[in-house]
């Protein structure tokens, strides 16, 4: 059927075209003249009209076979299909649209509630963040306060001890030179406290105690031995000092080294329950001055020998807060102090049965790298 329609359409286009072309050629021929010219022209136009009519008919027949026929067959096929009841279909569509509308309204309400919850959480998060910042600031202030308290504790205790000693000498009408020694030591302790406060208040400036650098480590250790008897936590501790050389010059501040040694001696006394033997031994090893502080306490377990130098980590009971641990700042501050001079602080076993804390400090007058 489709092939027949194609041939009809082709004939409707080509045949009339050929006929019309031949007639037009004959009509326009220069040989046409005389009395029959008008009749001939009329006949040609009538022929053209007839050809056009035939062409139009053939075109309609082709469209009937090729386009209109298939459409009519599809229409007849659609008439045989059962159609749904229009009112029921519209009702179902309306019900579905209404359900989607109501669902959308519920989703909008739920989304609005979630957005409000998010805004509330955002506000709470901002408040919590500000609280954390405030807590960090307070923690920093607390750590600074603990550091100040720890560093000042030793000189203050010595100052108090020498004041008590001076009162005792005054009551006994002791010789003037003994009382003057107490006054000199009280003045030294007060000056050390002042220097500590100056350093803590101006951390970015040059250390004020570098004025007593370099120093003789043996002289520092002997001075600490003389002060130990006046410290309340060292009254029942026997502190000895020995050295391999007459002097031990080191490239460090005397006040700093004395503060480090005082921290180590006090820690050792607390480990020994404030009674027993303590020893400070000095020697030189090439470019290093070595100072060993030995105690007869329980020692430091291998698992804790790195952690004890961490800030705020302590295994010792507090000297000022019974039943609680110490601040855990002394060893961390001491190691940092020695590191500032290129030195180091380590811990090992002691010949006395407890712990040995070893200070390595560069020899005075030598350019030394930090100790290994």
C-alpha positions in Angstrom: 0.0 0.0 0.0 2.7 2.4 0.9 4.6 1.6 -2.4 1.5 2.3 -4.4 1.1 5.6 -2.7 4.6 6.6 -3.5 4.2 5.8 -7.2 1.0 7.7 -7.4 2.6 10.7 -5.8 5.6 10.5 -8.2 3.2 10.3 -11.2 1.2 13.2 -9.9 4.4 15.3 -9.8 6.4 14.2 -12.9 3.7 13.5 -15.6 1.9 16.8 -15.3 5.2 18.6 -15.2 6.3 17.0 -18.5 2.9 17.7 -20.1 2.8 21.3 -19.0 6.4 21.8 -20.2 5.6 20.5 -23.7 2.5 22.7 -23.9 4.4 25.7 -22.8 7.1 25.0 -25.4 4.5 24.7 -28.1 2.7 27.8 -26.9 5.8 29.9 -27.0 7.0 28.6 -30.4 7.7 31.4 -33.0 6.0 29.3 -35.8 2.6 29.8 -34.2 1.0 32.5 -36.3 -2.1 33.1 -38.3 -5.8 32.9 -37.7 -5.6 29.7 -35.7 -3.2 31.2 -33.0 -5.9 32.2 -30.7 -7.6 28.8 -30.8 -4.4 27.0 -30.3 -3.5 29.2 -27.2 -7.0 28.6 -25.8 -6.6 24.8 -26.3 -3.2 24.8 -24.6 -4.5 26.6 -21.5 -7.5 24.3 -21.2 -5.0 21.4 -21.5 -2.9 22.8 -18.7 -6.0 23.2 -16.5 -7.0 19.6 -17.1 -3.5 18.4 -16.3 -3.5 20.4 -13.1 -6.9 18.9 -12.1 -5.5 15.4 -12.8 -2.4 16.2 -10.7 -4.5 17.4 -7.8 -6.6 14.2 -7.9 -3.6 12.0 -8.0 -2.1 14.0 -5.1 -5.3 13.5 -3.0 -5.3 9.8 -3.9 -1.6 9.4 -2.7 -2.3 11.3 0.5 -5.3 9.1 1.1 -3.3 6.0 0.7 -0.1 7.2 2.4 -1.2 9.5 5.3 -5.0 9.6 5.8 -5.5 5.8 5.6 -3.1 4.9 8.4 -4.5 7.7 10.6 -8.0 6.4 10.1 -6.9 2.8 11.0 -5.3 4.1 14.2 -8.5 6.0 15.1 -10.6 2.8 14.5 -8.2 0.9 16.7 -8.5 3.5 19.5 -12.2 3.2 19.3 -12.0 -0.4 20.2 -10.0 0.3 23.4 -11.9 0.6 26.7 -11.8 4.2 28.0 -11.8 4.9 31.8 -14.6 6.6 33.4 -13.7 10.3 33.2 -15.2 11.4 36.5 -13.4 8.6 38.4 -10.1 9.3 36.8 -10.4 13.0 37.5 -11.3 12.3 41.1 -8.2 10.1 41.5 -6.0 12.7 40.0 -7.5 15.4 42.3 -7.0 13.1 45.3 -3.4 12.5 44.3 -2.7 16.2 43.8 -4.4 17.0 47.2 -2.2 14.4 48.9 1.0 15.8 47.3 -0.2 19.3 48.4 -0.7 18.2 52.0 2.6 16.3 52.0 4.4 19.4 50.7 2.8 21.5 53.4 4.0 19.0 56.1 7.4 19.0 54.5 7.6 22.7 54.6 6.6 22.8 58.3 9.2 20.1 59.1 11.9 21.9 57.1 11.1 25.2 58.9 11.4 23.4 62.3 14.7 21.9 61.2 16.0 25.3 60.1 15.0 26.8 63.5 16.8 23.9 65.2 19.9 24.5 63.1 19.8 28.2 63.9 19.5 27.3 67.6 22.4 24.9 67.4 24.4 27.5 65.6 23.8 29.9 68.4 24.7 27.3 71.0 27.9 26.4 69.0 28.9 30.1 69.0 28.3 30.3 72.7 30.2 27.1 73.3 33.1 28.3 71.1 33.3 31.5 73.1 33.2 29.5 76.3 36.1 27.3 75.0 38.1 30.4 74.1 37.5 31.8 77.6 38.4 28.4 79.1 41.6 28.4 77.1 42.4 31.9 78.3 41.8 30.9 81.9 43.8 27.7 81.5 46.7 29.8 80.1 46.4 32.2 83.0 46.3 29.3 85.4 49.4 27.7 83.9 51.2 31.0 84.1 50.1 31.3 87.7 51.2 27.8 88.5 54.6 28.5 86.9 55.0 31.7 88.9 54.0 29.9 92.1 56.4 27.0 91.4 59.4 29.2 90.5 58.9 31.6 93.4 58.3 28.8 95.9 61.9 27.8 96.3 63.3 31.4 96.9 60.4 32.2 99.2 60.9 29.1 101.3 64.6 30.0 101.6 63.8 33.6 102.5 61.4 32.4 105.2 64.0 29.9 106.5 66.7 32.6 106.8 64.2 34.9 108.5 63.5 32.3 111.1 67.2 31.7 111.5 67.8 35.4 112.0 65.1 35.5 114.7 66.7 32.6 116.5 70.1 34.3 116.4 68.7 37.6 117.6 67.0 35.8 120.6 70.2 34.1 121.4 72.3 37.3 121.0 74.5 35.5 118.5 77.6 37.2 117.0 77.0 39.9 114.4 78.7 38.0 111.6 76.2 35.1 111.9 73.3 37.5 111.8 74.8 39.4 108.9 75.1 36.2 106.9 71.3 35.7 107.5 70.6 39.2 106.3 72.8 38.7 103.2 71.0 35.4 102.3 67.6 37.1 102.8 68.7 39.9 100.5 69.9 37.3 97.9 66.6 35.5 98.0 64.6 38.7 97.7 66.7 39.7 94.7 66.2 36.3 93.1 62.4 36.7 93.5 62.6 40.1 92.0 64.5 38.8 89.0 62.1 35.9 88.5 59.1 38.3 88.5 60.9 40.6 86.0 61.5 37.7 83.7 58.0 36.4 84.0 56.5 39.8 83.4 58.8 40.5 80.3 59.3 37.2 78.6 60.2 38.6 75.2 63.2 40.6 76.5 66.8 39.5 77.3 67.0 37.4 80.5 67.9 39.7 83.4 69.8 36.9 85.1 72.3 36.5 82.2 74.3 39.1 84.1 75.9 36.3 86.2 76.9 34.2 83.1 79.2 32.3 82.9 79.4 30.8 86.3 81.3 28.3 88.4 79.0 25.2 89.0 80.9 24.1 92.0 80.4 27.5 93.7 76.6 27.3 92.9 76.4 23.8 94.3 78.2 24.7 97.5 76.0 27.8 98.0 72.9 25.6 97.5 74.3 23.1 100.1 74.7 26.0 102.6 71.1 27.1 102.0 69.6 23.6 102.2 69.7 23.6 106.0 67.3 26.6 106.1 64.7 25.1 103.7 61.8 23.4 105.6 61.6 20.5 103.2 65.4 19.8 103.5 65.9 19.9 107.3 66.2 16.1 107.6 68.1 15.6 104.3 71.9 15.1 104.2 73.2 16.9 101.1 76.8 16.3 100.0 78.8 18.0 97.2 81.9 16.6 95.5 83.8 17.6 92.4 86.7 16.3 90.3 88.2 19.8 89.7 88.7 22.9 91.8 86.4 24.9 89.5 83.8 24.0 86.9 83.1 27.0 84.7 80.0 26.7 82.6 78.3 28.9 80.0 75.1 29.5 81.9 73.6 31.8 84.4 74.4 31.1 88.1 70.9 32.0 89.1 69.3 29.7 86.5 71.5 26.8 87.4 70.8 27.3 91.1 67.1 27.4 90.5 67.3 24.1 88.5 69.4 22.4 91.2 67.0 23.6 93.9 64.1 22.1 91.9 65.9 18.8 91.6 67.0 18.6 95.2 63.4 19.4 96.4 61.9 16.8 94.1 64.5 14.2 95.4 63.7 15.1 99.0 60.0 14.6 98.4 60.7 11.3 96.8 62.6 10.2 99.9 59.9 11.4 102.2 62.1 14.4 103.2 64.8 12.3 104.8 67.9 10.4 103.6 71.0 11.1 101.6 71.3 13.4 98.6 74.5 13.8 96.6 75.6 16.4 94.0 78.7 15.3 91.9 80.4 17.5 89.3 82.8 16.4 86.6 84.0 17.6 83.2 83.6 15.5 80.0 85.2 17.2 77.1 83.2 20.2 76.1 80.5 19.5 78.7 80.2 20.1 82.5 78.3 17.2 84.0 76.3 17.6 87.2 74.7 14.5 88.7 72.0 14.8 91.4 71.6 11.4 93.1 68.9 10.4 95.7 68.0 7.2 97.6 64.3 7.3 96.7 62.3 4.8 94.8 63.6 6.0 91.4 61.8 6.7 88.2 60.3 3.7 86.2 61.5 3.3 82.6 58.0 3.9 81.2 57.8 7.3 82.9 61.3 8.6 82.1 60.1 10.7 79.1 56.7 11.7 80.5 58.1 13.2 83.7 59.5 16.1 81.7 56.1 16.9 80.2 54.3 20.0 81.7 51.6 19.2 84.2 52.6 15.6 84.6 53.7 14.5 88.1 54.0 11.4 90.2 55.0 13.2 93.3 52.6 14.3 96.1 52.1 18.0 96.4 54.1 19.7 99.1 51.4 22.3 99.7 48.3 20.3 99.0 48.2 17.0 101.0 46.6 14.1 99.2 47.1 15.6 95.7 49.9 15.4 93.2 52.3 18.1 92.4 52.0 20.7 89.7 54.3 18.8 87.3 56.1 22.0 86.2 59.6 21.8 87.9 61.2 19.3 85.5 59.7 20.8 82.4 60.9 24.3 83.4 64.3 23.0 84.4 64.8 21.1 81.0 63.7 24.2 79.1 66.0 26.4 81.1 69.1 24.2 80.3 68.1 23.9 76.7 68.2 27.7 76.3 72.0 27.4 77.0 72.5 24.4 74.7 72.4 21.9 77.6 70.2 19.0 78.6 68.5 17.3 81.5 68.1 13.5 81.6 67.2 10.8 84.2 68.7 7.4 84.9 69.3 5.0 87.9 71.4 6.3 90.8 74.2 4.5 92.7 72.3 5.4 95.8 69.4 3.3 94.7 67.0 6.0 93.5 67.1 8.4 90.6 70.0 10.3 89.0 69.2 13.5 87.2 72.1 14.6 85.0 72.7 18.1 83.8 74.9 18.7 80.8 76.0 22.3 80.4 78.5 23.7 77.8 81.9 24.6 79.2 82.4 28.4 79.5 84.2 29.9 76.5 83.2 27.1 74.0 80.7 27.3 71.3 78.7 24.1 71.8 75.7 22.6 70.1 72.8 21.3 72.2 73.6 18.2 74.1 72.5 14.9 72.6 
